[in-house]
Each structure stands twice: as structure tokens, then as C-alpha cells.
Amino acid sequence: MQIKATEITVRTGVQVIAEITQAVKAGDSVLDFSSVKHIDSTALAAILAAKRVLKSDKKLELLHAPAQLDSLIEAYGVQSLFS
């Protein structure tokens, strides 16, 4: 799914998480961040929400993930969830 929001922050998080969750439930396992210019820890929450609803036989693919995402993954100590 192409994430339409230009930012994933506390301000936009509820809607973005709902859109991502709906797309994953419908079978989409690719998140395209190419339109996203700014994120905070809400983006990490959105990805983890997607991973929770993803079918166990599928892997979540992140395209054009923002550079800040790696810092958030490290800061929150969740590297094992992304290996």
C-alpha cells in the first residue's frame, strides 16, 4: 500500500494506523513510504500494528522507509522484530 500521508506523527497516527491495518487485513504486505517526509515513533507503532495483523506466512516489506526509522528501531530496542 502506498501510504498517502506526508507525515506519520502523533497528529496523523490514528488515521494512518487504521489505513495500514485495513490494507494488511485485505492482504497487502508492502508498505510504501515514498510520500512520507517526516515520522516520529508513531510510524514504528504503525509498522508494529501491521506486523500484528499480518498472516504468519507473509513478511511485511517496507519500501522507501524514512531514514529516521532505523534510529527509532534502535532507540526502542526492537531490532529483532525487523531481522
C-alpha positions in Angstrom: 0.0 0.0 0.0 1.1 3.5 -0.8 1.0 5.5 2.4 -0.7 8.8 1.4 0.2 10.8 4.5 3.3 13.0 4.2 4.0 12.6 7.9 3.3 9.8 10.4 3.2 11.5 13.7 1.1 11.6 16.8 -1.2 14.0 14.9 -1.8 11.7 12.0 -1.2 8.4 13.6 -4.8 7.1 14.3 -5.8 7.5 10.7 -2.5 6.1 9.2 -2.6 3.1 11.5 -6.2 2.4 10.6 -5.4 2.7 6.9 -2.4 0.4 7.2 -4.2 -2.1 9.3 -7.1 -2.3 6.8 -4.7 -2.8 3.9 -2.9 -5.6 5.7 -6.1 -7.3 6.6 -7.1 -7.1 2.9 -3.9 -9.0 2.1 -1.4 -6.2 1.3 2.1 -6.9 2.8 4.0 -4.0 1.3 4.2 -0.5 2.8 5.5 2.2 0.5 6.7 5.2 2.4 7.7 7.2 -0.7 5.3 10.1 0.1 6.3 10.2 3.8 8.6 13.1 4.6 8.5 13.1 8.5 8.0 10.4 11.1 8.1 10.0 14.8 7.6 6.9 17.0 4.1 6.7 15.7 5.5 5.3 12.5 7.1 2.5 14.4 3.7 1.8 16.1 2.0 1.7 12.7 4.5 -0.9 11.4 4.2 -3.0 14.5 0.4 -2.8 14.2 0.7 -4.1 10.6 3.0 -6.9 11.8 0.4 -8.0 14.4 -2.4 -8.4 11.8 -0.2 -9.9 9.1 -0.7 -13.5 8.3 2.1 -15.6 9.7 3.1 -16.9 6.3 3.8 -13.4 4.9 6.6 -11.0 5.6 6.0 -7.2 5.8 8.0 -5.4 3.2 8.9 -1.7 3.7 9.7 0.4 0.6 11.4 3.8 0.7 11.4 3.7 4.5 12.4 7.0 6.0 16.0 7.2 7.3 14.7 8.1 10.8 13.1 4.7 11.1 16.4 2.9 11.7 17.1 5.3 14.6 13.7 4.6 16.1 14.1 0.9 15.8 17.4 1.1 17.6 16.1 3.6 20.3 13.2 1.3 21.2 15.4 -1.8 21.1 13.1 -3.7 18.6 15.8 -4.7 16.1 14.9 -8.4 16.4 11.4 -7.6 15.1 13.0 -6.3 11.9 15.6 -9.0 11.1 
